[in-house]
């Protein structure tokens, strides 16, 4: 029996990431387990997992010899699997490697896409809407979870809008706090559209940034995340007012410098109930510290 779906060396290439990747993916894994355990058995026409930056399916932790399952294979191997999987990556090599690993799950419906996620998402959405359109009268529309985890600022707002056009679509979104911080000064005075503009979907981030620089706004990233979540509320997502600044778990590097956060979005308050249960503890069992 092969070991393609196990967290060990299978002879295929992997990438190397810091331990914070394990923390990030632990949130995802626990949410998927709760999501699928709670939602299976109901008359959904499908329960789909969408991973638009899927990579090769495995990674190694920097400074360690151990291998870990990436987001795509966590989805495949979750206790109660989804009925459909959609994987995309800009690299043909990455998709070929992931596809090889996924051969060990032959009975699971999965599709692979190569190219810019902001373009290929249109095909994924068409597939999801076709599934809904073809459901029987006694079935509910599909239930979907998308994990959007690029390396940097590649994710564009138009991709969020495309996914939001699907009836029931939960989102876990990578917010590159360090990437944004590095690029603010380079982008703030440019007349052309920048990666930051495309991430937020407009240029309002500039006003928020300038106000922060002038001492008129405390907590730049808090303000930016609040703005992003406000935009999510305009396209159908539940407008949940967080009591604490902790609904978006923060991953830090070995020097405790902020790297990125995870923004969760659901069109139903129950999804946020699930998420709030998950983020009470991190991968090491530590409670939230705000």
Phi and psi in degrees as GROMACS dihedral restraints (atoms count N, CA, C in turn):
[ dihedral_restraints ]
;  ai    aj    ak    al  type     phi  dphi    fc
    3     4     5     6     1   -76.4    20    10
    4     5     6     7     1   170.0    20    10
    6     7     8     9     1  -119.8    20    10
    7     8     9    10     1    30.7    20    10
    9    10    11    12     1   -64.6    20    10
   10    11    12    13     1   -28.6    20    10
   12    13    14    15     1  -102.2    20    10
   13    14    15    16     1    12.3    20    10
   15    16    17    18     1  -107.2    20    10
   16    17    18    19     1   151.0    20    10
   18    19    20    21     1   -77.5    20    10
   19    20    21    22     1    66.6    20    10
   21    22    23    24     1  -152.9    20    10
   22    23    24    25     1   169.7    20    10
   24    25    26    27     1   -67.2    20    10
   25    26    27    28     1   124.7    20    10
   27    28    29    30     1  -116.3    20    10
   28    29    30    31     1     9.6    20    10
   30    31    32    33     1    88.5    20    10
   31    32    33    34     1    -9.5    20    10
   33    34    35    36     1   -94.0    20    10
   34    35    36    37     1   155.8    20    10
   36    37    38    39     1   -63.9    20    10
   37    38    39    40     1   148.8    20    10
   39    40    41    42     1  -136.8    20    10
   40    41    42    43     1   165.2    20    10
   42    43    44    45     1  -101.6    20    10
   43    44    45    46     1   167.5    20    10
   45    46    47    48     1  -116.3    20    10
   46    47    48    49     1   130.7    20    10
   48    49    50    51     1  -132.7    20    10
   49    50    51    52     1   164.5    20    10
   51    52    53    54     1   -73.1    20    10
   52    53    54    55     1   167.8    20    10
   54    55    56    57     1   -60.6    20    10
   55    56    57    58     1   -23.2    20    10
   57    58    59    60     1   -63.2    20    10
   58    59    60    61     1   -24.8    20    10
   60    61    62    63     1   -64.7    20    10
   61    62    63    64     1   -38.5    20    10
   63    64    65    66     1   -63.9    20    10
   64    65    66    67     1   -38.8    20    10
   66    67    68    69     1   -62.9    20    10
   67    68    69    70     1   -47.1    20    10
   69    70    71    72     1   -59.0    20    10
   70    71    72    73     1   -48.3    20    10
   72    73    74    75     1   -72.5    20    10
   73    74    75    76     1   -21.6    20    10
   75    76    77    78     1   -65.8    20    10
   76    77    78    79     1   -40.2    20    10
   78    79    80    81     1   -59.6    20    10
   79    80    81    82     1   -45.8    20    10
   81    82    83    84     1   -60.9    20    10
   82    83    84    85     1   -48.4    20    10
   84    85    86    87     1   -60.6    20    10
   85    86    87    88     1   -44.5    20    10
   87    88    89    90     1   -67.8    20    10
   88    89    90    91     1   -34.8    20    10
   90    91    92    93     1   -67.9    20    10
   91    92    93    94     1   -43.6    20    10
   93    94    95    96     1   -59.4    20    10
   94    95    96    97     1   -42.9    20    10
   96    97    98    99     1   -62.3    20    10
   97    98    99   100     1   -44.1    20    10
   99   100   101   102     1   -67.9    20    10
  100   101   102   103     1   -43.4    20    10
  102   103   104   105     1   -56.5    20    10
  103   104   105   106     1   -51.5    20    10
  105   106   107   108     1   -74.8    20    10
  106   107   108   109     1   -37.4    20    10
  108   109   110   111     1   -63.1    20    10
  109   110   111   112     1   -39.1    20    10
  111   112   113   114     1   -79.1    20    10
  112   113   114   115     1   -31.8    20    10
  114   115   116   117     1   -98.9    20    10
  115   116   117   118     1   -18.3    20    10
  117   118   119   120     1   -67.7    20    10
  118   119   120   121     1   156.9    20    10
  120   121   122   123     1    87.4    20    10
  121   122   123   124     1   -10.3    20    10
  123   124   125   126     1   -93.9    20    10
  124   125   126   127     1   159.4    20    10
  126   127   128   129     1   -79.7    20    10
  127   128   129   130     1    45.5    20    10
  129   130   131   132     1   -67.8    20    10
  130   131   132   133     1   143.9    20    10
  132   133   134   135     1   -72.7    20    10
  133   134   135   136     1   -22.2    20    10
  135   136   137   138     1  -166.2    20    10
  136   137   138   139     1   156.3    20    10
  138   139   140   141     1  -127.1    20    10
  139   140   141   142     1   109.4    20    10
  141   142   143   144     1  -112.9    20    10
  142   143   144   145     1   144.2    20    10
  144   145   146   147     1  -113.7    20    10
  145   146   147   148     1   128.3    20    10
  147   148   149   150     1  -118.7    20    10
  148   149   150   151     1   124.3    20    10
  150   151   152   153     1  -130.5    20    10
  151   152   153   154     1   101.3    20    10
  153   154   155   156     1   -87.3    20    10
  154   155   156   157     1    -4.0    20    10
  156   157   158   159     1  -135.0    20    10
  157   158   159   160     1    61.1    20    10
  159   160   161   162     1   -75.8    20    10
  160   161   162   163     1   -25.6    20    10
  162   163   164   165     1    66.6    20    10
  163   164   165   166     1  -152.5    20    10
  165   166   167   168     1   -93.8    20    10
  166   167   168   169     1   -10.2    20    10
  168   169   170   171     1   101.8    20    10
  169   170   171   172     1   -16.2    20    10
  171   172   173   174     1  -141.1    20    10
  172   173   174   175     1   162.3    20    10
  174   175   176   177     1  -151.8    20    10
  175   176   177   178     1   162.9    20    10
  177   178   179   180     1  -110.1    20    10
  178   179   180   181     1   146.3    20    10
  180   181   182   183     1   -83.8    20    10
  181   182   183   184     1   128.9    20    10
  183   184   185   186     1   -56.5    20    10
  184   185   186   187     1   129.3    20    10
  186   187   188   189     1    85.7    20    10
  187   188   189   190     1     1.0    20    10
  189   190   191   192     1  -129.7    20    10
  190   191   192   193     1   159.8    20    10
  192   193   194   195     1   -96.2    20    10
  193   194   195   196     1    -4.7    20    10
  195   196   197   198     1   -78.0    20    10
  196   197   198   199     1   153.2    20    10
  198   199   200   201     1  -108.9    20    10
  199   200   201   202     1   145.0    20    10
  201   202   203   204     1  -129.5    20    10
  202   203   204   205     1   152.9    20    10
  204   205   206   207     1   -77.7    20    10
  205   206   207   208     1   134.9    20    10
  207   208   209   210     1   -82.1    20    10
  208   209   210   211     1  -176.8    20    10
  210   211   212   213     1   -59.1    20    10
  211   212   213   214     1   -40.6    20    10
  213   214   215   216     1   -63.4    20    10
  214   215   216   217     1   -46.9    20    10
  216   217   218   219     1   -75.6    20    10
  217   218   219   220     1   -25.8    20    10
  219   220   221   222     1   -62.1    20    10
  220   221   222   223     1   -38.6    20    10
  222   223   224   225     1   -65.7    20    10
  223   224   225   226     1   -41.7    20    10
  225   226   227   228     1   -65.8    20    10
  226   227   228   229     1   -38.6    20    10
  228   229   230   231     1   -98.9    20    10
  229   230   231   232     1     7.4    20    10
  231   232   233   234     1   -59.0    20    10
  232   233   234   235     1   152.4    20    10
  234   235   236   237     1   -51.6    20    10
  235   236   237   238     1   -44.6    20    10
  237   238   239   240     1  -118.6    20    10
  238   239   240   241     1    96.1    20    10
  240   241   242   243     1   -59.8    20    10
  241   242   243   244     1   152.5    20    10
  243   244   245   246     1   -67.6    20    10
  244   245   246   247     1   165.9    20    10
  246   247   248   249     1   -87.9    20    10
  247   248   249   250     1   -23.8    20    10
  249   250   251   252     1  -141.1    20    10
  250   251   252   253     1   145.4    20    10
  252   253   254   255     1  -131.5    20    10
  253   254   255   256     1   139.4    20    10
  255   256   257   258     1  -129.5    20    10
  256   257   258   259     1   115.4    20    10
  258   259   260   261     1  -117.6    20    10
  259   260   261   262     1   135.9    20    10
  261   262   263   264     1  -135.9    20    10
  262   263   264   265     1   150.7    20    10
  264   265   266   267     1  -159.8    20    10
  265   266   267   268     1   148.0    20    10
  267   268   269   270     1   -71.9    20    10
  268   269   270   271     1   -16.7    20    10
  270   271   272   273     1  -100.7    20    10
  271   272   273   274     1   123.3    20    10
  273   274   275   276     1   -62.0    20    10
  274   275   276   277     1   -38.5    20    10
  276   277   278   279     1   -61.4    20    10
  277   278   279   280     1   -44.6    20    10
  279   280   281   282     1   -60.3    20    10
  280   281   282   283     1   -43.5    20    10
  282   283   284   285     1   -66.7    20    10
  283   284   285   286     1   -38.3    20    10
  285   286   287   288     1   -61.9    20    10
  286   287   288   289     1   -42.0    20    10
  288   289   290   291     1   -67.2    20    10
  289   290   291   292     1   -45.9    20    10
  291   292   293   294     1   -61.3    20    10
  292   293   294   295     1   -43.0    20    10
  294   295   296   297     1   -60.6    20    10
  295   296   297   298     1   -40.3    20    10
  297   298   299   300     1   -62.0    20    10
  298   299   300   301     1   -44.3    20    10
  300   301   302   303     1   -64.4    20    10
  301   302   303   304     1   -37.3    20    10
  303   304   305   306     1   -73.3    20    10
  304   305   306   307     1   -11.6    20    10
  306   307   308   309     1   -60.7    20    10
  307   308   309   310     1   -20.9    20    10
  309   310   311   312     1   -75.8    20    10
  310   311   312   313     1    -2.5    20    10
  312   313   314   315     1  -124.6    20    10
  313   314   315   316     1    67.2    20    10
  315   316   317   318     1   -68.5    20    10
  316   317   318   319     1   -20.9    20    10
  318   319   320   321     1   -91.3    20    10
  319   320   321   322     1     3.4    20    10
  321   322   323   324     1   -99.4    20    10
  322   323   324   325     1   133.7    20    10
  324   325   326   327     1   -76.3    20    10
  325   326   327   328     1   122.3    20    10
  327   328   329   330     1  -146.7    20    10
  328   329   330   331     1   145.1    20    10
  330   331   332   333     1  -129.0    20    10
  331   332   333   334     1   146.8    20    10
  333   334   335   336     1  -121.9    20    10
  334   335   336   337     1   141.6    20    10
  336   337   338   339     1  -133.3    20    10
  337   338   339   340     1   139.0    20    10
  339   340   341   342     1  -114.0    20    10
  340   341   342   343     1   132.1    20    10
  342   343   344   345     1   134.9    20    10
  343   344   345   346     1  -173.7    20    10
  345   346   347   348     1   -63.2    20    10
  346   347   348   349     1   121.4    20    10
  348   349   350   351     1   -57.8    20    10
  349   350   351   352     1   -32.5    20    10
  351   352   353   354     1   -69.6    20    10
  352   353   354   355     1   -13.9    20    10
  354   355   356   357     1  -103.2    20    10
  355   356   357   358     1   -47.0    20    10
  357   358   359   360     1   -68.9    20    10
  358   359   360   361     1   -19.0    20    10
  360   361   362   363     1   -58.3    20    10
  361   362   363   364     1   -29.1    20    10
  363   364   365   366     1   -60.7    20    10
  364   365   366   367     1   -40.4    20    10
  366   367   368   369     1   -69.5    20    10
  367   368   369   370     1   -38.7    20    10
  369   370   371   372     1   -61.4    20    10
  370   371   372   373     1   -46.2    20    10
  372   373   374   375     1   -62.1    20    10
  373   374   375   376     1   -40.9    20    10
  375   376   377   378     1   -60.1    20    10
  376   377   378   379     1   -41.4    20    10
  378   379   380   381     1   -62.9    20    10
  379   380   381   382     1   -44.3    20    10
  381   382   383   384     1   -64.5    20    10
  382   383   384   385     1   -40.4    20    10
  384   385   386   387     1   -69.7    20    10
  385   386   387   388     1   -31.4    20    10
  387   388   389   390     1   -66.5    20    10
  388   389   390   391     1   -40.9    20    10
  390   391   392   393     1   -58.4    20    10
  391   392   393   394     1   -45.3    20    10
  393   394   395   396     1   -63.9    20    10
  394   395   396   397     1   -41.9    20    10
  396   397   398   399     1   -63.8    20    10
  397   398   399   400     1   -33.9    20    10
  399   400   401   402     1   -92.3    20    10
  400   401   402   403     1     6.9    20    10
  402   403   404   405     1   -69.4    20    10
  403   404   405   406     1   156.7    20    10
  405   406   407   408     1   -79.3    20    10
  406   407   408   409     1   167.3    20    10
  408   409   410   411     1   -64.1    20    10
  409   410   411   412     1   -26.8    20    10
  411   412   413   414     1   -93.6    20    10
  412   413   414   415     1     8.6    20    10
  414   415   416   417     1  -106.5    20    10
  415   416   417   418     1   149.2    20    10
  417   418   419   420     1   -83.6    20    10
  418   419   420   421     1   163.1    20    10
  420   421   422   423     1   -64.5    20    10
  421   422   423   424     1   161.4    20    10
  423   424   425   426     1   -63.5    20    10
  424   425   426   427     1   153.6    20    10
  426   427   428   429     1  -111.4    20    10
  427   428   429   430     1   130.5    20    10
  429   430   431   432     1  -135.8    20    10
  430   431   432   433     1   146.6    20    10
  432   433   434   435     1  -130.6    20    10
  433   434   435   436     1   125.0    20    10
  435   436   437   438     1  -114.5    20    10
  436   437   438   439     1   130.1    20    10
  438   439   440   441     1  -107.6    20    10
  439   440   441   442     1   119.4    20    10
  441   442   443   444     1  -117.6    20    10
  442   443   444   445     1    96.1    20    10
  444   445   446   447     1  -132.1    20    10
  445   446   447   448     1    71.0    20    10
  447   448   449   450     1   -74.3    20    10
  448   449   450   451     1   173.5    20    10
  450   451   452   453     1   -72.4    20    10
  451   452   453   454     1   -30.9    20    10
  453   454   455   456     1  -147.4    20    10
  454   455   456   457     1  -117.0    20    10
  456   457   458   459     1  -105.5    20    10
  457   458   459   460     1    29.4    20    10
  459   460   461   462     1   -72.7    20    10
  460   461   462   463     1   -26.4    20    10
  462   463   464   465     1   -69.8    20    10
  463   464   465   466     1   130.7    20    10
  465   466   467   468     1  -110.7    20    10
  466   467   468   469     1   150.8    20    10
  468   469   470   471     1   -58.7    20    10
  469   470   471   472     1   -33.6    20    10
  471   472   473   474     1   -62.5    20    10
  472   473   474   475     1   -26.7    20    10
  474   475   476   477     1   -70.7    20    10
  475   476   477   478     1   -39.4    20    10
  477   478   479   480     1   -61.1    20    10
  478   479   480   481     1   -44.3    20    10
  480   481   482   483     1   -62.0    20    10
  481   482   483   484     1   -40.6    20    10
  483   484   485   486     1   -63.0    20    10
  484   485   486   487     1   -46.4    20    10
  486   487   488   489     1   -65.5    20    10
  487   488   489   490     1   -35.8    20    10
  489   490   491   492     1   -65.1    20    10
  490   491   492   493     1   -19.9    20    10
  492   493   494   495     1   -72.9    20    10
  493   494   495   496     1   -12.3    20    10
  495   496   497   498     1   -82.9    20    10
  496   497   498   499     1   139.1    20    10
  498   499   500   501     1   -54.7    20    10
  499   500   501   502     1   -57.1    20    10
  501   502   503   504     1  -118.2    20    10
  502   503   504   505     1   100.5    20    10
  504   505   506   507     1  -139.4    20    10
  505   506   507   508     1   104.6    20    10
  507   508   509   510     1   -82.1    20    10
  508   509   510   511     1   148.3    20    10
  510   511   512   513     1  -128.9    20    10
  511   512   513   514     1   137.6    20    10
  513   514   515   516     1  -120.8    20    10
  514   515   516   517     1   113.5    20    10
  516   517   518   519     1  -115.2    20    10
  517   518   519   520     1   129.8    20    10
  519   520   521   522     1   -75.1    20    10
  520   521   522   523     1   122.4    20    10
  522   523   524   525     1  -111.9    20    10
  523   524   525   526     1   107.3    20    10
  525   526   527   528     1   -81.3    20    10
  526   527   528   529     1    85.2    20    10
  528   529   530   531     1   -62.4    20    10
  529   530   531   532     1   -45.2    20    10
  531   532   533   534     1   -69.6    20    10
  532   533   534   535     1   -38.5    20    10
  534   535   536   537     1   -64.0    20    10
  535   536   537   538     1   -41.5    20    10
  537   538   539   540     1   -64.5    20    10
  538   539   540   541     1   -45.7    20    10
  540   541   542   543     1   -58.4    20    10
  541   542   543   544     1   -40.8    20    10
  543   544   545   546     1   -65.9    20    10
  544   545   546   547     1   -28.2    20    10
  546   547   548   549     1  -103.6    20    10
  547   548   549   550     1    -7.9    20    10
  549   550   551   552     1   -54.2    20    10
  550   551   552   553     1   -53.7    20    10
  552   553   554   555     1   -62.8    20    10
  553   554   555   556     1   -35.6    20    10
  555   556   557   558     1   -72.0    20    10
  556   557   558   559     1   -27.7    20    10
  558   559   560   561     1  -102.1    20    10
  559   560   561   562     1   -20.8    20    10
  561   562   563   564     1   -60.3    20    10
  562   563   564   565     1   -35.6    20    10
  564   565   566   567     1  -105.1    20    10
  565   566   567   568     1     9.0    20    10
  567   568   569   570     1   -77.6    20    10
  568   569   570   571     1   139.4    20    10
  570   571   572   573     1   -83.1    20    10
  571   572   573   574     1   -21.8    20    10
  573   574   575   576     1   -85.4    20    10
  574   575   576   577     1   159.3    20    10
  576   577   578   579     1   -67.4    20    10
  577   578   579   580     1   134.7    20    10
  579   580   581   582     1  -112.9    20    10
  580   581   582   583     1   172.5    20    10
  582   583   584   585     1   -59.1    20    10
  583   584   585   586     1   -35.2    20    10
  585   586   587   588     1   -68.0    20    10
  586   587   588   589     1   -40.8    20    10
  588   589   590   591     1   -59.1    20    10
  589   590   591   592     1   -43.4    20    10
  591   592   593   594     1   -69.3    20    10
  592   593   594   595     1   -33.0    20    10
  594   595   596   597     1   -66.3    20    10
  595   596   597   598     1   -47.1    20    10
  597   598   599   600     1   -83.3    20    10
  598   599   600   601     1   -16.9    20    10
  600   601   602   603     1    86.6    20    10
  601   602   603   604     1     0.6    20    10
  603   604   605   606     1  -169.0    20    10
  604   605   606   607     1  -173.1    20    10
  606   607   608   609     1  -102.9    20    10
  607   608   609   610     1    11.7    20    10
  609   610   611   612     1   -61.8    20    10
  610   611   612   613     1   -25.6    20    10
  612   613   614   615     1   -56.2    20    10
  613   614   615   616     1   -30.0    20    10
  615   616   617   618     1   -63.4    20    10
  616   617   618   619     1   -43.4    20    10
  618   619   620   621     1   -65.2    20    10
  619   620   621   622     1   -40.4    20    10
  621   622   623   624     1   -64.2    20    10
  622   623   624   625     1   -42.4    20    10
  624   625   626   627     1   -64.8    20    10
  625   626   627   628     1   -46.0    20    10
  627   628   629   630     1   -63.4    20    10
  628   629   630   631     1   -40.2    20    10
  630   631   632   633     1   -62.9    20    10
  631   632   633   634     1   -37.7    20    10
  633   634   635   636     1   -66.4    20    10
  634   635   636   637     1   -41.4    20    10
  636   637   638   639     1   -66.4    20    10
  637   638   639   640     1   -27.3    20    10
  639   640   641   642     1   -90.5    20    10
  640   641   642   643     1     6.8    20    10
  642   643   644   645     1    76.4    20    10
  643   644   645   646     1    14.7    20    10
  645   646   647   648     1   -93.0    20    10
  646   647   648   649     1    -5.5    20    10
  648   649   650   651     1  -144.2    20    10
  649   650   651   652     1   124.6    20    10
  651   652   653   654     1   -90.7    20    10
  652   653   654   655     1   141.7    20    10
  654   655   656   657     1    70.8    20    10
  655   656   657   658     1    75.2    20    10
  657   658   659   660     1   -54.6    20    10
  658   659   660   661     1   -51.8    20    10
  660   661   662   663     1   -69.5    20    10
  661   662   663   664     1   -30.0    20    10
  663   664   665   666     1   -61.6    20    10
  664   665   666   667     1   -44.3    20    10
  666   667   668   669     1   -64.9    20    10
  667   668   669   670     1   -41.2    20    10
  669   670   671   672     1   -67.2    20    10
  670   671   672   673     1   -41.6    20    10
  672   673   674   675     1   -65.9    20    10
  673   674   675   676     1   -40.7    20    10
  675   676   677   678     1   -60.7    20    10
  676   677   678   679     1   -39.3    20    10
  678   679   680   681     1   -65.8    20    10
  679   680   681   682     1   -43.2    20    10
  681   682   683   684     1   -61.2    20    10
  682   683   684   685     1   -42.6    20    10
  684   685   686   687     1   -70.4    20    10
  685   686   687   688     1   -31.4    20    10
  687   688   689   690     1   -62.6    20    10
  688   689   690   691     1   -42.2    20    10
  690   691   692   693     1   -63.2    20    10
  691   692   693   694     1   -37.7    20    10
  693   694   695   696     1   -60.4    20    10
  694   695   696   697     1   -36.7    20    10
  696   697   698   699     1   -67.1    20    10
  697   698   699   700     1   -23.4    20    10
  699   700   701   702     1   -80.3    20    10
  700   701   702   703     1   -11.0    20    10
  702   703   704   705     1  -116.6    20    10
  703   704   705   706     1    26.2    20    10
  705   706   707   708     1   106.4    20    10
  706   707   708   709     1    -3.4    20    10
  708   709   710   711     1   -86.8    20    10
  709   710   711   712     1   147.7    20    10
  711   712   713   714     1   -59.8    20    10
  712   713   714   715     1   131.8    20    10
  714   715   716   717     1   -89.6    20    10
  715   716   717   718     1    85.7    20    10
  717   718   719   720     1   -92.8    20    10
  718   719   720   721     1   121.0    20    10
  720   721   722   723     1   -86.7    20    10
  721   722   723   724     1   114.1    20    10
  723   724   725   726     1   -76.2    20    10
  724   725   726   727     1   131.6    20    10
  726   727   728   729     1   -70.9    20    10
  727   728   729   730     1   -35.5    20    10
  729   730   731   732     1  -123.9    20    10
  730   731   732   733     1   158.1    20    10
  732   733   734   735     1   -83.6    20    10
  733   734   735   736     1    74.4    20    10
  735   736   737   738     1  -157.0    20    10
  736   737   738   739     1     5.1    20    10
  738   739   740   741     1   -72.8    20    10
  739   740   741   742     1   -13.4    20    10
  741   742   743   744     1  -115.3    20    10
  742   743   744   745     1    92.5    20    10
  744   745   746   747     1   -52.9    20    10
  745   746   747   748     1   137.7    20    10
  747   748   749   750     1  -105.6    20    10
  748   749   750   751     1   124.1    20    10
  750   751   752   753     1   -95.9    20    10
  751   752   753   754     1   136.2    20    10
  753   754   755   756     1  -122.5    20    10
  754   755   756   757     1   158.1    20    10
  756   757   758   759     1   -84.8    20    10
  757   758   759   760     1  -173.7    20    10
  759   760   761   762     1   -65.5    20    10
  760   761   762   763     1   -17.4    20    10
  762   763   764   765     1   -99.3    20    10
  763   764   765   766     1    12.4    20    10
  765   766   767   768     1    68.1    20    10
  766   767   768   769     1    19.7    20    10
  768   769   770   771     1   -84.3    20    10
  769   770   771   772     1   137.0    20    10
  771   772   773   774     1   -61.2    20    10
  772   773   774   775     1   136.7    20    10
  774   775   776   777     1  -111.4    20    10
  775   776   777   778     1   -62.8    20    10
  777   778   779   780     1  -158.2    20    10
  778   779   780   781     1   166.0    20    10
  780   781   782   783     1  -123.7    20    10
  781   782   783   784     1   166.9    20    10
  783   784   785   786     1  -114.0    20    10
  784   785   786   787     1   122.7    20    10
  786   787   788   789     1  -101.2    20    10
  787   788   789   790     1   127.2    20    10
  789   790   791   792     1  -105.1    20    10
  790   791   792   793     1   141.9    20    10
  792   793   794   795     1  -141.1    20    10
  793   794   795   796     1   134.6    20    10
  795   796   797   798     1  -141.9    20    10
  796   797   798   799     1   151.1    20    10
  798   799   800   801     1   -85.0    20    10
  799   800   801   802     1    -2.5    20    10
  801   802   803   804     1  -131.0    20    10
  802   803   804   805     1   140.1    20    10
  804   805   806   807     1   -59.9    20    10
  805   806   807   808     1   -26.3    20    10
  807   808   809   810     1   -64.6    20    10
  808   809   810   811     1   -35.0    20    10
  810   811   812   813     1   -59.4    20    10
  811   812   813   814     1   -40.3    20    10
  813   814   815   816     1   -70.1    20    10
  814   815   816   817     1   -31.8    20    10
  816   817   818   819     1   -61.7    20    10
  817   818   819   820     1   -43.5    20    10
  819   820   821   822     1   -60.1    20    10
  820   821   822   823     1   -49.2    20    10
  822   823   824   825     1   -61.2    20    10
  823   824   825   826     1   -42.3    20    10
  825   826   827   828     1   -64.3    20    10
  826   827   828   829     1   -31.5    20    10
  828   829   830   831     1   -67.1    20    10
  829   830   831   832     1   -40.3    20    10
  831   832   833   834     1   -67.2    20    10
  832   833   834   835     1   -43.4    20    10
  834   835   836   837     1   -82.4    20    10
  835   836   837   838     1     2.3    20    10
  837   838   839   840     1   -65.3    20    10
  838   839   840   841     1   -25.0    20    10
  840   841   842   843     1  -137.1    20    10
  841   842   843   844     1   152.4    20    10
  843   844   845   846     1   -96.2    20    10
  844   845   846   847     1  -170.5    20    10
  846   847   848   849     1   -62.7    20    10
  847   848   849   850     1   -20.8    20    10
  849   850   851   852     1  -101.9    20    10
  850   851   852   853     1    10.0    20    10
  852   853   854   855     1    81.2    20    10
  853   854   855   856     1     9.7    20    10
  855   856   857   858     1   -82.1    20    10
  856   857   858   859     1   137.2    20    10
  858   859   860   861     1   -71.3    20    10
  859   860   861   862     1   163.0    20    10
  861   862   863   864     1   -66.4    20    10
  862   863   864   865     1   139.2    20    10
  864   865   866   867     1  -121.0    20    10
  865   866   867   868     1   118.2    20    10
